[in-house]
Amino acid sequence: MSKKKNQHFFGLIGDIGGTNARFALWRGNGPEKIQILSCRNYTTLEEAILAYLGQQLGVHDIKPSMASLAVAGPVTDDHVNLTNLGWNFSIEEMRRDLGFDHFEVFNDFRALALSLPHLGAKDLFKVGPEENEAEQGPKLVLGPGTGLGVAGLVPCDSRWIAVPGEGGHVSFSPETEQEDRILTWFRRKVGGRVSVERLICGPGLEMLYRAMCDLEGWQPQFNTAREITEAALANAPNERVCLDMFCGMLGSLAGDLALVYNAFGGVYIGGGIIPRMLDFFAESSFRLRFEDKGRMTPLTSSMPTWVITHPMPALTGAIAAIQDLPRPTTPGGLL
């Protein structure tokens, strides 16, 4: 296929999180030239995009005519503010500045939701009863990383419709006396309302650990979520208790949201934390707390749960978003 013909279907795809920006090029097949950039090295998203394109394309190469970017934050109008990063921009202004004919920007968990029909058995790790099989019905995806994302995927005729949201910012609801004490500790620290994202994400795990150290009289040994997780996986007793509590809180939230969505199509855990500790997660209180929904326990007990192990599922979702767009009718672009 000639370069000119390729240009019609040549796009930039990306997954912009609170810590890393993952970029790739797309020509109608799978992603090419995948590269991960550290967000802290750039002051704006546009700067990161230009850095990626500058490293991957030569002076005489054809530039992408379209872009499909998943971002860690709500996308409700032209102006986008990335919740845990501080980057903000106008979609239309950036489209013009970068010379794209079409510029699609959407929530990163919408991209994760769109990726679900394209994931195979090798991309998933089952948690819970093996006999639980997904039915035809809504799917739910959520996961902790720098923040906590949530989205649904709903079947509609022969298509899937992604339903993004800000479920990570619903109020935290304790389910044990210990969690009551933790909530009180968090209220003092944040000065009022406590959302689930305050606890169930990387920075949340760090604060949860500090809370447990204060409340239980532990001597803190670690500072970062990675250090706490690695210590727990090495059987450090206090850190193991803390990490199991983190998994249990995630299970309670996942079960609540599964009831909201009637997620008989399955519940999928993404994000950057859980896939690094699959065995611990499978043995944790996650599934017990997921199922423990009073009169609705028989319902949640029948719903399958998986961890997404695909290394870059949001890029798969970004491609799915491009494929849903109208095909170009004139040379050089979509519209």
ABEGO torsion letter per residue (X at the ends): XBAAAAAAABBBBBBBBAABBBBBBBAGBBBBGBBBBBAAABABAAAAAAAAAAAABBAABBBBABBBBBBBEBBABABBBBAAAGBBBBAAAAAAAAGBABBBBBBAAAAAAAAAAABBAAABBBBEBAABBBBBEBBBBBEBBABBBBBBBBBBEABBBBBBBBAAABBBBBABAAAAAAAAAAAAAAGEBBBAAAABBAAAAAAAAAAAAAAAGBBBABABAAAAAAAAAAGBAAAAAAAAAAAAAAAAAAAAAAAAAGBAAEBBBBEAAAAABAAAAAABAAAAAAABAEAAAAAAAABBBBBBABABAAAAAAAAAAAABBBBABBGEAX
